[in-house]
Amino acid sequence: AGVTGSVLFKKQQRKRVRIGKPVFEHFQGQWRKKDDADTQLIFLSISSEGEFFLNQKELAGKIIHATDQKLVFEDSFGYQVILELTAPGELNLYDDAEEQDYFLEKIVDSEEFSD
């Protein structure tokens, strides 16, 4: 039982490592609203540590789901921000608190946020 348990534990550890950064990296960086006249206005920023900033204000909360196409962030009030990639460098953001969709495009490469 000891050998089997340690093998299963090692497999679980490897799985955790694989689902980390590579899945999340598509969402890292700075994003603006596609229909915004001010092309440099940053609407959403996501750091490599999973910190979320809306309108340059940090949101308290955590990522509760992440795939290569979808990311769900839950704030401290229980509202969710759901991000879905629609094309390379473009995403749909659904704000549960506002009950509104926003269409965003990436404006800054995520290298600024990397470790």
Secondary structure, 3 states (H helix, E strand, C coil): CHHHHHHHHHHHHHHHHHCCHHHHHHHCEEEEECCCCCCCCCCEEECCCCCEEECCEEECEEEEEECCCEEEEEECCCCEEEEEEEECCEEEEEECCCCEEEEEEEEECHHHHCC
